[in-house]
Amino acid sequence: MKHKKTLLCSLLLISCLILVTSMPVFAAELTEAEVQQAVDAQGKETVTGNVFIWFLCAIAFLKVSQKIDSFMASLGVNVGNTGGNMMAELLIAGRGLASSFRGHGGGSHSSSHSSSPGSAAVQSSFLSGGLAGAVGRQTERSAVNAATGYTEGPSIGNALYQSSLEKGGDFANNVISNIAQGNYGQVGSIKGDGAVSAFQSYMGIQNEDKTDHSYTNVEIGGGRITGVESGSNGDSREFAMYHADQYTAPTHGTYETVQSVDGATWYKQYAENTVSKIPYDAGDGKIAYNESIVQKLPPTPPRKDRI
């Protein structure tokens, strides 16, 4: 019975997301000239009645949004309690979809010059997969913007991302994958406190593995993942990973091949011992060197798009 109730609530949530988001799309596209044209063609009473019905629907969905907030809270996504508002977020998403419609010309691909990391990372033709697909992409774009630090504060995308990240869920990993393999100049990267959790989720590192290794100074983006890996014995060393579809295989130093949860192949290298020579004046016009062994990452392999 509980399972059926959860399924019913999920279907209700999806339906409301689609219907509510579609309302501001058409409202945002409506112009004064179009209203006057409708009045001339259908009469003032008919148009007024249609607007009144739309208004009643908006009020109804505002009421439904409160129930959605409560349902999301039961899933651990406390959008309403953290200052966000489900209806407001959907209206924002709707305005974003309307802007996308204008920018795409009703169905063409997006420009290479995107206004946000999310737009650059999650690209698709407008309404590909139907309105539900458009809403899903808008939510994922919001999550990308939050994960890269482009936007701050509560949002549906960020709340879903954080909730999914705790469980190593598909939604969070899709967001991380888009950033990890995205254009660094347009999408940016994940760094700071959330980067370690993102890395562990994206690489499928389970709880038992976390006790053997810890990670710091992680950055994910542009086809690269870098950071510092520490073992249980306290030894630490830098590492760098390169996406196999974007970088050639390293020719300097040793490397291993690993896979992320999205099936992508990465070349992973650790810092290796190298000799550091620091020159100093030994007198009589002679130069001598202080030599020491330091750990240093091998040179970054070439990018395939620059060969």
DALIN-V380621 format. One record per pair of residues at least 6 apart in sequence whose ideal C-beta (glycine too) atoms are under 8 Angstrom apart, sorted by the first residue. I is the first residue (numbers start at 1). GAP is how many residues later the second one is. D is the distance in Angstrom with one decimal. If there is no record, write none. Layout:
I,GAP,D
I,GAP,D
This chain:
9,62,5.2
12,56,7.9
12,59,7.9
13,55,5.8
13,58,6.2
13,59,7.8
14,118,6.8
16,45,6.7
16,48,5.5
16,49,7.4
16,52,6.0
17,73,6.7
17,115,7.5
17,118,5.3
18,113,5.2
18,114,5.3
18,117,6.2
19,42,7.0
20,41,4.9
20,44,7.9
20,45,7.3
20,67,7.0
20,70,4.6
20,71,7.8
20,74,7.4
21,69,5.3
21,72,5.4
21,73,4.7
21,76,6.5
21,110,7.1
21,113,7.8
21,114,5.0
21,117,7.6
22,72,7.3
22,109,5.7
23,31,7.3
23,34,7.1
23,35,6.7
23,38,7.4
23,71,6.6
24,66,7.7
24,67,5.1
24,70,3.0
24,71,5.8
24,73,7.9
24,74,6.8
25,69,5.1
25,72,5.0
25,73,4.9
25,76,6.9
27,27,7.8
27,67,7.8
28,66,6.9
28,67,5.6
28,70,3.7
28,71,7.9
29,69,5.8
29,72,7.0
29,73,7.9
35,12,7.0
38,9,5.0
39,8,5.1
61,26,6.9
62,25,5.6
65,20,7.5
65,21,4.6
65,22,3.8
65,25,7.3
66,14,7.9
66,20,7.9
68,18,4.9
69,10,6.1
69,11,3.6
69,16,7.5
69,17,4.9
70,10,7.6
72,6,7.3
72,7,5.5
72,8,7.5
72,14,6.9
72,87,7.4
73,6,7.6
73,7,6.5
73,8,6.4
75,88,6.8
76,87,5.1
76,90,7.8
77,79,8.0
77,82,4.5
77,83,6.1
77,86,4.8
78,81,7.2
79,6,7.3
79,7,5.8
79,10,7.1
79,75,6.3
79,76,7.9
79,77,6.0
79,80,5.0
80,6,6.6
82,72,4.3
82,77,7.3
83,70,7.1
83,71,5.0
84,69,7.8
84,70,3.6
84,71,6.1
84,72,7.0
84,75,6.9
86,70,7.0
89,66,6.1
89,67,4.4
90,66,7.8
93,42,6.5
93,45,4.6
93,46,7.0
93,49,7.5
93,63,7.6
96,42,5.4
96,45,7.7
97,37,5.6
97,38,7.6
97,41,6.1
100,10,7.6
100,26,5.6
100,34,7.6
100,38,8.0
101,25,5.7
103,7,6.8
103,8,7.1
104,6,6.4
104,21,7.0
104,22,4.1
106,20,6.6
107,18,5.7
107,19,5.5
107,20,7.4
108,17,7.0
108,18,7.8
109,14,6.9
109,16,6.0
110,9,6.6
110,13,5.2
112,74,7.9
114,6,3.8
114,9,7.9
114,72,5.8
116,25,7.0
116,29,5.4
116,34,5.9
116,35,7.9
117,27,5.3
117,28,5.7
117,31,4.7
117,33,5.0
117,62,7.5
117,65,7.6
117,69,6.8
117,70,4.6
117,71,5.0
118,22,7.1
118,23,2.9
118,24,6.2
118,25,7.4
118,26,3.9
118,27,4.4
118,32,7.4
118,39,7.8
119,22,6.0
120,62,6.5
120,63,6.3
120,66,3.8
120,67,5.0
121,20,7.3
121,23,4.8
121,57,4.0
121,58,6.0
121,61,4.6
121,65,7.8
121,66,4.6
122,15,5.2
122,18,5.0
122,19,4.9
122,22,6.3
122,56,5.9
124,9,7.6
124,13,6.0
126,8,6.8
127,6,7.1
127,7,5.1
128,6,7.5
129,7,7.5
139,17,5.9
139,18,4.9
139,21,6.5
140,17,6.8
140,31,7.6
140,34,6.7
140,35,6.1
140,38,7.4
141,16,7.0
142,9,7.5
142,13,5.2
142,14,6.4
142,15,2.6
142,16,6.8
143,14,3.7
143,15,6.1
143,17,6.3
143,18,3.9
143,28,7.5
143,29,7.9
143,32,4.7
144,6,7.8
144,13,7.7
144,31,5.6
144,34,6.0
144,35,6.1
144,43,7.1
145,6,4.4
145,12,7.1
146,6,7.6
146,9,6.2
146,11,6.0
146,12,3.6
146,15,6.3
147,11,7.7
147,14,6.1
147,28,5.8
147,29,7.3
147,32,6.3
147,43,5.3
147,47,6.8
147,51,7.0
148,31,6.2
148,39,6.7
148,40,4.2
148,41,6.5
148,42,6.2
148,73,7.6
149,39,7.4
149,42,7.8
149,43,7.2
150,38,6.7
151,7,7.8
160,11,5.9
161,10,6.8
161,11,5.4
161,14,5.6
162,10,8.0
163,6,7.7
164,6,7.2
164,7,4.1
164,8,3.8
164,9,7.9
165,7,4.1
165,29,7.7
165,32,5.7
165,33,6.8
165,36,5.7
168,32,7.9
168,33,4.5
168,36,7.3
168,93,7.7
172,26,7.5
172,29,5.8
173,28,6.0
173,29,5.7
173,88,5.2
173,89,6.3
174,88,7.5
176,14,6.8
176,22,5.0
176,25,6.7
176,26,4.4
176,44,6.6
177,25,6.9
177,83,7.1
177,85,4.5
177,87,7.1
178,9,7.3
179,8,5.7
179,9,7.3
179,10,6.6
179,11,5.6
179,41,6.1
179,42,5.4
180,10,8.0
180,22,6.6
180,40,5.0
180,41,6.4
180,43,7.4
180,45,6.5
180,63,7.1
180,80,7.4
180,84,7.8
181,42,6.0
181,62,5.7
181,64,7.5
181,65,7.0
181,83,6.8
182,6,8.0
182,39,6.6
182,40,6.9
183,39,6.9
184,37,5.4
184,38,2.9
184,39,7.6
184,40,7.9
185,37,7.9
187,34,6.4
187,35,7.6
188,33,6.0
189,30,5.2
189,31,5.8
189,32,2.7
189,33,6.5
190,8,5.0
190,28,7.9
190,29,7.1
190,30,4.4
190,31,6.4
191,27,7.0
191,28,4.4
191,29,7.5
191,30,8.0
195,23,4.0
195,24,6.1
195,25,6.0
195,32,7.7
196,19,5.0
196,20,7.1
196,22,5.2
196,31,7.8
198,20,7.6
198,22,6.0
199,6,7.7
199,16,6.1
199,19,4.9
199,21,6.2
199,26,6.5
199,28,6.8
200,10,6.7
200,15,7.2
201,60,7.6
202,18,7.2
202,58,5.3
202,59,6.1
202,60,7.7
203,55,7.2
203,57,5.7
203,58,7.1
204,56,7.3
204,57,4.7
205,8,7.9
211,21,7.3
212,19,7.0
212,20,5.4
213,16,5.7
213,17,6.7
213,18,6.1
213,19,7.5
214,15,7.7
214,16,4.8
215,12,5.3
215,13,6.8
215,14,5.8
215,15,7.4
216,11,6.6
216,12,4.8
216,14,7.1
217,9,7.7
217,10,5.4
217,11,4.9
218,7,7.2
218,8,7.2
218,9,3.7
218,10,8.0
219,6,7.2
219,7,5.3
219,8,6.9
223,19,6.6
223,20,4.1
223,22,7.9
223,23,3.7
223,24,6.2
223,80,7.3
224,16,6.6
224,17,6.7
224,18,6.0
224,19,7.3
224,23,7.9
224,76,7.9
225,15,7.3
225,16,4.1
225,41,7.1
226,12,7.3
226,13,7.0
226,14,4.9
226,15,7.4
227,11,7.4
227,12,6.1
228,8,5.5
228,9,7.1
228,10,5.5
228,11,7.4
229,7,6.9
229,8,6.3
229,9,7.8
229,10,5.3
229,41,7.6
230,6,4.3
237,33,5.3
237,34,4.9
237,58,5.8
238,32,7.1
238,33,4.2
238,57,7.0
238,59,5.6
239,29,6.3
239,30,6.7
239,31,5.1
239,32,7.3
239,58,7.9
240,28,7.5
240,29,5.4
240,57,5.4
240,60,7.3
241,17,7.2
241,25,4.5
241,26,6.7
241,27,4.7
241,28,7.7
242,8,7.3
242,24,6.5
242,25,4.7
242,27,7.9
242,58,7.4
242,59,5.9
243,21,6.3
243,22,7.7
243,23,5.9
244,13,7.6
244,20,7.3
244,21,4.0
244,22,6.4
244,23,6.2
245,19,7.2
245,20,7.6
245,59,7.5
246,57,6.0
246,58,6.1
246,59,7.3
247,20,6.7
247,53,7.8
247,54,4.9
247,55,7.1
247,56,5.7
247,57,6.6
248,53,4.9
248,54,5.3
248,55,7.8
248,56,6.1
248,59,7.2
249,6,7.3
249,18,6.0
249,52,6.7
250,17,5.7
250,19,5.9
250,48,6.2
250,51,4.6
251,50,6.8
252,46,4.1
252,47,5.2
252,49,8.0
253,16,5.8
253,19,5.4
253,45,3.4
254,15,7.2
254,18,7.5
255,12,4.9
255,13,6.2
255,14,4.7
256,11,7.7
256,12,5.2
257,8,6.1
257,9,7.3
257,10,6.3
257,11,7.4
258,7,7.7
258,8,5.2
258,10,5.1
259,6,5.8
259,7,7.1
260,6,6.4
267,34,7.2
269,28,6.5
269,29,5.6
270,27,7.8
271,24,4.0
271,25,5.7
271,26,4.9
272,23,6.6
272,24,6.8
272,25,7.8
272,26,6.6
273,20,5.2
273,21,7.5
273,22,6.1
274,19,7.2
274,20,6.2
274,21,7.4
274,22,4.7
275,16,5.9
275,17,7.5
275,18,6.2
275,19,8.0
276,15,7.0
276,16,5.0
276,17,7.3
276,18,4.7
277,12,4.3
277,13,7.3
277,14,5.4
278,11,6.4
278,12,4.6
278,13,7.9
278,14,7.7
279,8,5.2
279,9,7.3
279,10,5.5
280,7,7.3
280,8,5.9
280,9,7.3
280,10,6.3
281,6,6.7
281,7,8.0
282,6,3.9
